[in-house]
Amino acid sequence: MPELPWTDADLVVIDLEGTGGQDRRDEAILEIAIVPLADGRPDMRAAWDTTINPGRWINPRPWISPGLTGDALAGAPTLDELRDTIVKKLSGRVLVGHNVGVDWRLLHLRLPELEPAGLIDTAALTRHLRPDIKRWNLAGLLDQYTLTDHVNALVPHGRPHRALWDAVGAALLLAELVSQLPDTADTSLSVLQHVAGRAPAESAPAEPDQLTLDL
């Protein structure tokens, strides 16, 4: 049986903004974006994002984007109100993200019932293709591959380090990176998982690491 091309696979790009790994098991999700892929490209008609009320006051911190603190979150739905929606959108699908293990750790912490089919990390794919690059910052990679204007066109009211902008950026970066793999036309999901995949069980440690700054 022929292997499934990656463009036909049930892939969905995710990005979460949280209070920070230093909060450990108290870390809260402040924003989430979910962007399905259609033929390997972001399906903006099916894209979904929302801020989340964490149930406590969030003071400004250097690593928290503007709009994700204080009163800005007070009117947002709570995670309990969104739980069923998020689980339905993500369960059984392959989750893609930039440093996706960081997002998955937080998702798994707050939604332990969620069971994805796998994880694909665009940062790992970058390292596979470009071992010469020392930092894998998403915004920097989008600039390098001249994708920033495309992201801005698809998310005109977004900005880096907000969930929808970052998720769409990771989606476009994935397609760009796959185009650089040998025999691109024959790239299967299994090949992509081999070079950039992570097992969900291996990416959800009991306590977060602190290697979350290069997002």
Summary of the structure (lengths in Angstrom):
residues: 215
radius of gyration: 16.4
end to end distance: 37.9
largest distance: 54.4
contacts: 669
relative contact order: 0.20
helix: 41%
strand: 18%
